[in-house]
Amino acid sequence: MRMLKRASALLLRRGITTYQSRLCRNDSLFRVHSSVSEALAENKPVIALESTIITHGMPYPHNLSTAKEVEDIVRSEGATPATVGVIDGVVHVGLSSEELDHLARCKSSMKVSRRDLPYVVSKGLSGGTTVSATMIAAHRAGIPVFVTGGIGGVHRDGENSLDISADLTELGRTPIAVVSAGVKSILDIGRTLEYLETQGVCVATYGASKNFPAFFSPQSGFTSPFHVFNPEEAAKLIASTLSLGLQSGILLAVPIPEEHAAAGQLIEEAVQAAVTEASVKGITGRDVTPFILQKVNELTEGKSLQANIALIHNNAKVGSQIACALSRQMSERKCRGHTNRHGKHSDSDIVVIGGINVDFIAKGKAETLIFGQTNPGSVCQSFGGVGRNIADSLSRLGRSPLFISATGADSHSEAVLHYCKHMNTSGVARLEEQSTATYCAVITARGELSLGLGDMDIHQQITAHYVSQFEKQLSSATLVCLDGNIPVSTIDYVCSIAKKHNINVWYEPTDSDKACKPFLSDAWKSLSYSSPNLAELRTMNKTLGLPIPEVLPSSLEEVLSVAVALSRPLLEHLHCLVVTLGESGVLVCGEHEAGSVNLQPRKQKKKRKLCAIHYPALTVTADETMNVSGAGDSLAGALMAGILQQRDTDSCVRMGLLAARLSLASPHPIAPTLTFDSVDPNKVKTQEWPKPSFMWID
């Protein structure tokens, strides 16, 4: 086990585990319907739909028929519906007809808000997602537009009870456009609008008037700060919010159609009567809204239900038109091509998409670090991020990769972009009110990683929406490299482009939590290369439902055996796997050719004879080790450079091992001394290269 710990420390520091990445890695917790993932990958319009209207908003069978009618309306407008719900502890984005029917009939469904998600998932329960929970799921899947009936708000007497819907705080922290009929009149609409302003939420009425609607009525007595006349204006508003990188949503308030608004006065009188009865009966909290809606339906003899269905149908129509307009605008922007900050088009045969970090490396002087007190050591700042490191490595080795990433508009961003002047960073977005990613590694005197901390949230802004601006460069690239920090939807989008244009994609897993991302769908079948360590390779197999060892082995012989067994099923689609083994070197697995592994891209898929070659690592002492954060990325970058130069496998791997050694001995993740001459096995004097070992893969 000591060998594996040192292996992960010396050669394979990938990134920071986050709660979000742990949730993403497990498709048993979060599942995107194939129709939705395909539409998102192709940059087609998708509409998210909530499901509490199914589970708690209407009685059966009206709830089921309305849900299906709404989905049909979305489809008729040219968009893909993605109804969100929780079934047996799994968050679904997009439901099948059978799953819709299950939710509509289920009598034990929970009403699932942000607060409830962990409990419902942990207990394997089913439920309808409220606005807040639906926003979370839609944002995670990469869907920018969400349609609902009406949002929650500040309840009457909320200034005393503090009964404020989580919908409002979610709108303040999740960049989703919510299309609704305003706020239910049973709420305190004035205070709700004030609260939304405090949360920084942009509120606009859809149409010619600024009147803010009150669900059943087109007028609430309050006005919105803004209004948008048509789908195109609404789409531009959404695009502006996304481009600015604001971590807040938009509320687009759509008045109920005029022909159904006539019954508004009757319904309002019924609402007041229902509110009074709820108060008398002591009904509070989440039970208030379902009670009032049911009571109002009884008092109006079904007229409120008809109006409710009508406004939801209208919202679905308007929301779909907005989503389609947003998709068209993004396509037009792509057609105009991406122009960099100097006004010149960037052309490159390699595109790297991934994270950019400011790293702080703290190395202790003692053999053992004692937590809870100050330890003697040294601290240095450097610039990293898996994607940045690989792009840096390729740039120093004579290539000119286009690097696509995101930073904040802060001092860290200025510093790292200044350091990266030798790179093509025209694809790096600088986002206001965002923080550039930072990473702090604490290592022992022997070079082993003791603790890592990171703020990596901005990596979620490297969205498919943003990356799609570079589709021209992606579709003409020789090689595209993705790191595991970017969102799943972005990986799916790039893989769809790769499949369409037969482009080679290298996936750098980043860490064992994020290794799963392409394998949550069929996106992984479009990958050509990947360079996981053993833990990441195990995650990939686990995500595909394949058998895996419970404990990773310790002896080199067992490690190689397990690595070969775990590589075999992935090689059904991937061209080559480079399994990194830390101080034990690398295991290259792929198609056999002339006694070695063929690293050159295959021109056509065919039945292949598979083999593996183990290359021992170069020796690096603890005293020589200065930085453990970029060795694996240096290895990958040099391997790619060798492959693109059409060098033989032996030369490519030795270039990678030499680049990794330079990185370990440098205070920077990618050594500034890295050049082709510094990693050319024919020019570098080193100890005699250990002979690699060959093995067949059955």
Protein Blocks (a to p, Z undefined) as FASTA:
>chain_A
ZZmmmmmmmmmcgbdcdfklmmmmpmklbccdfklmmmmmnopacddddfklmmmmpccf
klmmmmmmmmmmmmmnopacdddddeehiacehiafklmmmmmmpmkbccddfklmmmmm
mnopacdddfklmmmmmmmnopabdcdfbdcdddehklmnopacfklmmmmmpccdddde
hjafkbcfklmmmmmmmnopacddedjbfbdcehjacbeoiacfbdcfblklmmmmmmmm
mmnopabdcdddddddfklmmmmmmmmmmmmmmmmmmmmnopahjllmmmmmmmmmmmnn
omlmmmmmmmmmmmmmmmmmmmmmmmmmmmmmmmnopadfkopacddfbdcddddddddd
dddfbfbdcehiacddddddddedjklmmmmmmmmnopacdddddddddfklmmmmmmmm
mpccklpccdehiacddddddddfkopafbdcddfklmmmmcfklmmmmmmmmmmpfbdc
ddfkbcfklmmmmmmmmmmnopacdddehiamlmmmmmmpmklmmpfbdcddfklmmmmm
mmnopacdfbdcfbfklmmmmmmmmmmmmmmmmmbdcddehjnopadddddeehiacfbd
cfbdcdddddddddddddddfklpmbfklmmmmmmmmmmmmmmnopafklmmmmmmmmmm
mmmmpcbfbafklcfklmgmklmccdddddddddddZZ
